[in-house]
């Protein structure tokens, strides 16, 4: 009898109170704001290959290394010591007689028509410089010093932090302005923000250069002045988007 009474008591405590109702969901206005900041690029990226040939791998590597040093020294002298030059994709490969016919994926002995006639060494180089106005001229200058397939790869912003923050401020302001108009149209007042979601992106417009044919290094003394190429890069756009839910008050 006692056990039955306890079960009834517990059931009476857990039962909801009659007439109790949950709080109504707030009415909201959902908008998406957009902000954009446009700035001129402050960095140019140049790309080229350096090549060396020789009867032996040492000869090819030595020739490539000497050409690499000459090109980098010339570019730093023109662009300034702060130009960042990096190298990658270094390869040294054997060159066989053109009459050598080897099926794909199969090895060949280095004799007869497949004898090695020389070696080729090449390295890929990238230059990052803040001298945007000189970038086009530097591409031609690299070709003069012996670079292969020199090109102006792109323009960009080195640091977009401040621009992104300003774009965010503009996006939030745009969202609130839209919500204010909608609140009036709905016959109410705009309340505080209940939810906000941020998404941003940097949308650079790349300007690609045209590959410049390799030219032999100009013999001293002295080399002629570089051919000036006046570059007018497109501005960089830093954008920000926010999604905001505002409370709609009576």
C-alpha positions, 0 to 999 in steps of 0.5 A: 500500500505504501509503494502505491502511494509513493508512485502516485505522489511522484506522478503528481509532481511530474505532471505539468500545471494546467494552463501553463504555456511556453513563451512565444517565439520572437518575430525576426527579420533576416537579412544579408549584408555586403561590404567591399573595400577596393585597394591598389595591389602592393605586391607583384609575383614574377615567375621564370625558369633557369636552364643549364646544358652540358656534356656532363651533369656537373657541367649542366648544373654549373651552367644553371647555377651561374645563370641563376646567380646572374639573374637573381643579382640583376633583379635584386639590383633593379627591384631592391634588396627586399625582393623575395626570391625563392627556388623549387623544382630543381631537375637534372635529366639526361638527354639521349640521341633523338633517334632513341625510341623507347616505349613509355614506362620502359627503361633503355640502355645508354648505348647505341641510338639511346646513348646519353649525349648530354644533360639538362639542369633547370630550376623554377624561380619565383620573385615577390616584390613590392615594386609593383610599378617596376614589375613589368620592366623586371620581366623583360630584364630577367629575359635579358639575363638568361631567364626562360619563360619569364612572366608576370604571374599576378598582383595581390595585397600582401596583408588584407587584414585592415581592409577585411575589417573595414569590409566587415564594418560596411557589411554590418552597416548594410545589413542594419540599413536593410533591416530598418527598411523592412521593419518600417514596412512591416509596421514595427520597430527594429530590435537588437540582433539575435544572431549573426553569421560572418563569411568573407573572402578576398577576391583578387583580380589577377593580371597575368603577364605574357611570356617573354622569350629568353634572350642571351645576356647582354655583353658588357660594357655596359648593358643598355637600360631595361625596356620600361613596361608601364603596368597599371594593375586592376585594384584588389577587392576585399569583400565581407558578407554577414547574415543577421537576424534582428528582432522585430518589435511591435 
